[in-house]
Amino acid sequence: MMCISTAAFSQTTNKTDSTVFAFSRAKALAVYQQAQKYNDALMTKQALYDLLVLNNTDSTVMRGLAELYYQNGQFTSSALVSLDFLEKYPGNLIATEIVALSYEQLRLYDKAIEYYQPMWLKTENINILYQIAYLQYSLKRYAEANNNLGIVDSKLADDATIQLNTNSGAVQEVKFKAAVLNLRAMIAADQGDKAAAKGFLNQALALSPDFEAAKAQLDELNKG
C-alpha cells in the first residue's frame, strides 16, 4: 500500500486550494464585468459578495460594495460595509466619507458629524467644514455652527463658489461667501432674530443676486 507523506499531502492540497481559489475569483470577476456591462446592479452586488467571501480584506471590493449600496439608496447597508472597511483599514478616507454620507442620508446627523470631522482635520477641505456647520444647524447646535462658519469664511477666496441644491432639485452655483451668509441667516431666523437674518440675506444676494435659496428665505421673512 502506497503511503503519502503529510508534507506531500499538504503540498497537493495547497495546490488544489490555490487552483479552486483562482478559478472562483476569475469567475466572480467575469460575472462582475458582465454585470457592469449590462448595468445589472443585482448581479454586480452578487459578484462583489463572491469576491468578498474569497478575500474579506479586499479594499477595492469593499469600496465597490459600499458605493453600490449608497448609489441604490441602501444607506444602512452602505454604512455597515464602510464601518467594516474602517475596522480593517482605520482612517481610510473613502470609507469615512461613505459612512458620513450614509448617516447624513439616514438623518443621523450627530453620527455623520463624527465622521465628517476627521475628514476635515485630515484634508482641510472647506466644503466638509461647511457641511458640518449645516448639520450642526440642523441639530440646533447654533454656536458650533457659527464658529465653524467663521473658520470657513476666513479661508475663502472672494471668487470661491459652491454648488447647492435648489428646491426644484436642480443644482445652482453661487459664491461660497453668499452660501455662508445664507446659512448664518437660517441660524439667526431659527433663533428669532429676523433683523439679523434679513441683513445676512441681503449681503448674500449682493454677492449672488440669483441665489434662489436666499431669495426664498428673504421672501418668507418679509411675509412675517
C-alpha positions in Angstrom: 0.0 0.0 0.0 1.4 3.4 -1.0 1.8 5.9 1.8 1.7 9.6 1.1 3.7 11.8 3.5 2.0 14.6 5.4 4.2 17.2 3.6 3.3 15.8 0.2 -0.4 15.7 1.0 -0.3 19.3 2.3 1.5 20.4 -0.8 -1.1 18.7 -3.0 -4.0 20.2 -1.0 -2.5 23.6 -1.2 -2.1 23.4 -5.0 -5.7 22.2 -5.3 -7.0 25.0 -3.0 -5.0 27.6 -4.9 -6.5 26.4 -8.2 -10.0 26.4 -6.8 -9.5 29.9 -5.4 -8.1 31.2 -8.7 -11.0 29.7 -10.7 -13.6 31.1 -8.3 -12.0 34.5 -8.3 -11.8 34.6 -12.1 -15.5 33.5 -12.4 -16.6 36.2 -9.9 -14.6 38.8 -11.8 -16.1 37.8 -15.1 -19.6 38.0 -13.7 -18.8 41.4 -12.2 -17.6 42.7 -15.5 -20.5 41.4 -17.4 -23.0 42.7 -14.9 -21.3 46.1 -15.2 -21.6 46.0 -18.9 -25.3 45.3 -18.7 -25.9 47.7 -15.8 -27.3 44.9 -13.7 -27.0 46.1 -10.0 -28.2 42.8 -8.6 -25.6 40.6 -10.3 -22.9 43.2 -9.6 -23.7 43.0 -5.9 -23.7 39.2 -6.0 -20.3 39.2 -7.8 -18.9 41.6 -5.2 -20.1 39.4 -2.4 -18.5 36.4 -4.0 -15.2 38.3 -4.3 -15.5 39.5 -0.7 -16.1 35.9 0.6 -12.9 34.9 -1.3 -11.0 37.8 0.3 -12.7 39.7 3.1 -9.9 42.3 3.3 -10.0 43.4 -0.4 -10.4 47.1 -0.1 -11.4 47.6 -3.7 -14.3 45.1 -3.4 -15.4 46.6 -0.1 -15.4 50.1 -1.6 -17.3 48.9 -4.7 -20.0 47.2 -2.5 -20.3 50.3 -0.2 -20.7 52.6 -3.2 -23.2 50.3 -4.9 -25.4 50.2 -1.8 -25.1 54.0 -1.4 -26.0 54.7 -5.1 -29.1 52.5 -4.7 -30.3 54.2 -1.6 -29.5 51.4 0.8 -27.8 53.7 3.3 -27.9 51.4 6.3 -26.0 48.8 4.2 -23.5 51.3 2.8 -22.8 52.5 6.3 -22.3 49.0 7.7 -20.0 47.9 4.8 -17.9 51.1 5.2 -17.7 50.6 9.0 -16.3 47.1 8.4 -14.0 48.7 5.8 -12.8 51.1 8.5 -12.3 48.4 11.0 -9.9 46.7 8.6 -8.3 49.9 7.3 -8.5 52.6 10.1 -8.6 56.1 8.8 -9.4 55.3 5.2 -10.9 58.5 3.8 -13.1 56.8 1.2 -14.8 54.6 3.8 -15.0 57.5 6.2 -16.8 59.6 3.6 -19.3 56.9 2.7 -20.1 56.4 6.4 -20.6 60.2 6.9 -22.8 60.5 3.7 -24.8 57.4 4.7 -25.5 58.6 8.2 -26.5 62.0 6.8 -29.0 60.4 4.4 -30.4 58.4 7.4 -30.8 61.8 9.2 -28.4 60.6 11.9 -26.7 64.0 11.8 -24.8 63.6 15.0 -23.2 60.4 13.8 -22.5 62.0 10.4 -20.6 64.8 12.1 -18.4 62.2 13.9 -17.1 61.0 10.6 -17.0 64.4 8.8 -14.8 65.9 11.5 -11.8 63.6 11.0 -12.1 64.1 7.2 -11.9 67.9 7.8 -8.9 67.5 10.1 -7.1 65.4 7.5 -7.9 67.3 4.3 -8.9 70.8 5.4 -11.4 70.7 2.6 -13.6 73.7 3.3 -16.7 72.1 1.8 -16.5 69.5 4.5 -16.5 72.1 7.3 -19.4 73.9 5.7 -21.3 70.6 5.6 -20.5 70.1 9.3 -21.8 73.6 10.1 -25.0 72.8 8.2 -25.6 69.6 10.1 -24.9 71.4 13.4 -27.5 74.0 12.4 -29.9 71.1 11.7 -29.2 69.8 15.2 -29.8 73.3 16.6 -26.2 73.5 17.7 -26.1 77.1 16.6 -22.9 78.3 18.4 -20.8 75.5 17.0 -22.3 76.1 13.5 -21.5 79.8 13.7 -18.0 79.1 14.9 -17.3 76.8 12.0 -18.8 79.2 9.5 -16.4 81.8 10.8 -13.5 79.4 10.0 -15.0 78.7 6.6 -15.3 82.4 5.8 -11.8 83.2 6.9 -10.4 80.6 4.5 -12.5 81.6 1.4 -11.2 83.5 -1.6 -13.7 86.1 -2.7 -14.3 84.3 -6.0 -14.8 80.8 -4.5 -18.0 79.1 -5.4 -20.1 76.2 -4.2 -22.9 74.2 -5.8 -26.1 73.9 -3.8 -29.3 72.0 -4.4 -32.4 74.2 -5.1 -36.0 73.4 -4.0 -36.7 72.1 -7.5 -33.9 69.5 -7.3 -31.6 71.4 -9.6 -28.1 72.5 -8.8 -27.1 76.1 -8.5 -23.6 77.5 -8.3 -23.3 80.6 -6.0 -20.5 82.5 -4.3 -19.3 80.5 -1.4 -19.4 83.6 0.9 -23.0 84.0 -0.1 -23.8 80.4 1.0 -22.1 81.1 4.4 -24.2 84.2 4.8 -27.4 82.3 3.8 -26.7 79.7 6.5 -26.0 82.4 9.1 -29.4 83.8 8.2 -31.0 80.5 8.7 -29.4 80.2 12.2 -30.5 83.8 13.0 -34.0 83.2 11.9 -34.2 80.0 13.9 -33.1 82.0 17.0 -35.9 84.6 16.3 -33.6 87.4 15.1 -35.3 88.3 11.9 -33.5 91.6 11.5 -30.1 89.9 11.6 -31.4 87.2 9.2 -32.5 89.8 6.7 -29.2 91.6 6.9 -27.3 88.4 6.2 -29.6 87.6 3.2 -29.2 91.0 1.7 -25.5 90.6 1.9 -25.7 87.2 0.3 -27.8 88.5 -2.6 -25.4 91.3 -3.1 -22.8 88.7 -3.8 -25.0 86.3 -5.8 -28.2 88.1 -7.0 -29.7 84.9 -8.4 -29.3 82.8 -5.2 -32.7 81.0 -5.1 -32.5 79.8 -1.5 -31.6 83.3 -0.2 -34.4 84.9 -2.2 -36.9 82.4 -0.9 -35.8 82.8 2.7 -35.9 86.6 2.4 -39.4 86.5 0.9 -40.6 84.3 3.7 -39.2 86.6 6.3 -40.7 89.7 4.6 -44.2 87.9 4.8 -43.8 87.6 8.5 
